[in-house]
Amino acid sequence: GAAIALVIGGALSNAFDRVVYGAVADFFHFFVGNFSWYVFNLADVAIVAGVGLLLYESVVARPGHGNA
């Protein structure tokens, strides 16, 4: 539930930015010395968190949910 909601919500947010503004607005660009960290936005964070949660749920067996 929550994992799919994060992925869909992040994707819809990026799609909204693309339609309304013509591009996806990025919010964070970090630097450590001369190293430039990735540029990303909160929608990307939601997508990555959702996919991570989906992977976790698919790998970790949950007792009583049909996993062997």
HULIN-V203292 format. One line per field, one symbol per residue. phi: phi as a letter, one per 40 degrees, with the letter a starting at -180 (. if undefined). burial: b if it has 16 or more other C-alpha atoms within 10 Angstrom, else e. Layout:
BEGIN
phi = ???
burial = ???
END
This chain:
BEGIN
phi = .ccccccccccccccddcccbgacccbbbbbbgccccccabccccccccccccccdcccccbdgbgcc
burial = eebeebbbbbbebbbeeeeeeeebeeeeeeeeeeeeeeeebebbebbbbbbebbeeeeeeeeeeeeee
END
